[in-house]
């Protein structure tokens, strides 16, 4: 269980997150959505430890992790997929998957993971993870590292951003699998209606506060006004 208690985040004298109180339970898929600039990505980064809250607390299974470093949170079982994936010059895709699993990983096992995100393993397994890869390829590889790591809490920041519709089908299939098989918590920051349909609960942020939360059906009137049908690939704070 993940608990956010009175979380606030202030930057440049502006309140980005304002007293967020939220309980995320195991075995559930959550989608966090809202207008551009509502604080969605900031909230995700605070959970991962990329940003530190101005005030408030984060509890993971009853333990206060508010001041824990990123690597310690990762060791506890929290994984994060960036909206814009990072590259690592000199490392191959096979290398990064081995690092993610923290154990010996055969090329056959690595290939099976890559196939889940729609990549032909023979073409990618030994490629360097650099800027020669397209945005969609990098996005799918980063998601493959989350699958390889299998964290208890998986956070995906706008996974649809910068990818084509064909690639998006693989994303929704992956999230369906997460929804059925994972015993932990899956959090997806998204504007996409097709991801809303997969969520156990949708959390609507607006102006740094939780405006509503519930199922797609219960939030229909809010989603129609704040998130245009089909969604937008926009960034936010």
N, C-alpha and C positions, 0 to 999 in steps of 0.2 A: 504494500500500500504506500502511496505517495501522498503526503499532505502539504499543502501550501497554506501558511497562516499569516494573514495580514501583510502579504508581500507588497513592497513598494519599490519602485526604481525611478530615480530622478537623474536627469542628464541635462546639462546646460540650463539649469533652473526650470526645467519643464518636467512635470510628472508624467512618465511614460506608462508606468503601472501603478495603480492606486488601490491599495488594500485588497489584494487578491486573496480570496479564501476558496480553496478547492481541495476535494478529496478524490483521488484517482485509485480505483480498486483493481486488484489482480484479475486476470482473465477477461479484461475488457479493452475494447478498441475505442479510442477517443479521437474526435476531430475538433481541432480548434480553428475557428474561422472568424471573420469580421472584416470591416473595411480596411483599406490600405492605411497604415499608420496607427492601427488600433493597439499595437503592442504584442502581436502574436509571436513574432520571431524573438523578441526580447524575452518573453516568458519562457520560450523553449531554451534559449541560451542560459537563462538563470538556472533552470532545472539541471542543465549539463554542467554548470559552473563556469561557463565562458564569460558571463557577467555576474557581478556580485550585487545582490539586492541592497538598496539603501537602508531598508529595515524589513523586519519580518523573519519568518523561519521556514525552512524546508525540512520535513521529516520523512525519512525512508524506513519503512517498517519500524516506526517508533524512534529511530535514531536521528538526532539533529545533524544534518549534513550541510547546513547553511554555509559553513566556512571551509568545507573540504575542497581540495584541489580537483582539477579535471581528472587527473590520472587516478586519484583515489576513488572518485565517483565511478570511473570506468571499471576499476577493479571490483567495485560493489555490484556491477552489472547494469550500468547505464550507458547506452550507446546513442550516438548522434550522427545524423546524416545532414550535411550542410545544404543550404539552398544552392550555393555555388560550390561544387566539390573542389577540394584542394588537389594539387598534383605533387608528385614526389620524384624529382629528377634522380635517375640512377636506380630506382626500384622498379621491378617488373610487377605485373598484376599478380603473378603467382606469389611473389615476395609479400605483397600487401595482404593477400588472403592468409598466408601463413602467420603473419604478424597478428592479424585479427583473431585467429583461432587460439593463439598462444600454445600451440602443440604441433607435432609433426603432421603435416598435411600432404598427402600424395597428390600428384598431378591429376589423377583420376578423380579424386574427391574435389579438387579445385575446379575441374572441368564441370562436374555435376552442379556446383554452386553457380558457375557462370551461365550454364544452360537455363537455370531458373530465371535469370534476368534477360534471357533472349540473346545471349552472345555466343557465337560459335567459338568454342574453347580453343580449337587448333589455331585460330587466327589471333586470339587475344592472350593466351596464357603466358607467353614469353615477351609480350610487348611491354615497353617501358611506360609507366604511368606519368605521361607528360602531356604537353599542350598539343601534341600531334593528334590526340583523341578529341572527338567532338564533344560538345556539352552533353548530348544525350548519352554518349558512350560513358563519359565520366560519371554521370548520374547513376547509370545502371551498375557500374563497377563499385561505386560507393555503397549502393544498396546491397550489392553482393557481399561487401565486407561486414555489413550489419547481420546478414544472414549467417555468414561464417562465424561471427562472434557470438551470435545468439544471446544478446543481453536480456536481462529481466525486464528492463525498461528500454523500449526502442522509440527514439524520437526522430521524426522525418520532417524537415523544414521545407515546405512547398516542393515535394518530390516531382511534381509535374512540370515545374518551371524549366523551360528551355528544351523540352523533349517533344517528339512528334507523336501523333495519335497512335501509330503502331507500337511505339515504345510504351505509351501510356497503358495499353492493354496489358502488357507484362506487369506494370505497376499494380493495377487493380487485381490481377491474379495473385500477385505476391501478397497483397494486403488481405485478400480473401483467405489465403493460406495462414497468414499470421492470426487472423481472426479465429480460425478453426483450431489450429495446432498450438499456438503459444499459450503458456500459462501465466505470462507476465502482463505488462501494461504496454500497449502500443498507442503512441501519440502522433498524430499527423496534422501538421499545419497546412491547411488547404482551402481553396475557393471552389474546388471541383465537386459538382453534384454527385458524380459517380462515387466519390470517396465518402460523401455524406451517407449514401445508401448502405455503406459497409459498417458505419460507426454504431456502437452501442449507445454512445452519447455524444452530442454535439455541444460545444461550448462556444458561445458567441461573445467575442470581445468588442467593446466599443469605447473609444476614448480612455483606454487603459483600465477599464473595469469589466466585470462579467455582467453583461446585460441580461442574458438568458442562457439556460442550458436544458437539454432534453433531447428527444428523438427528432428526426427530420420532420416527421409529421407535426409534432407539437411546435416546431420552430418555423414552419413553412412560411408564415407571413413575414417573419424577420429575414429569413434567408433570401426571399424573393426581392427584398428591398436593398439589402446590404451586399449580397453576393449574386450578381447577374447570372442567369442560367448558363451553365457550361463553365463558369468560372473565368478568372483572369489570371494570367501569369505575371503578377505584380509583386514587387518587393515591398517589405514594410520594415518598420523599426524592429 
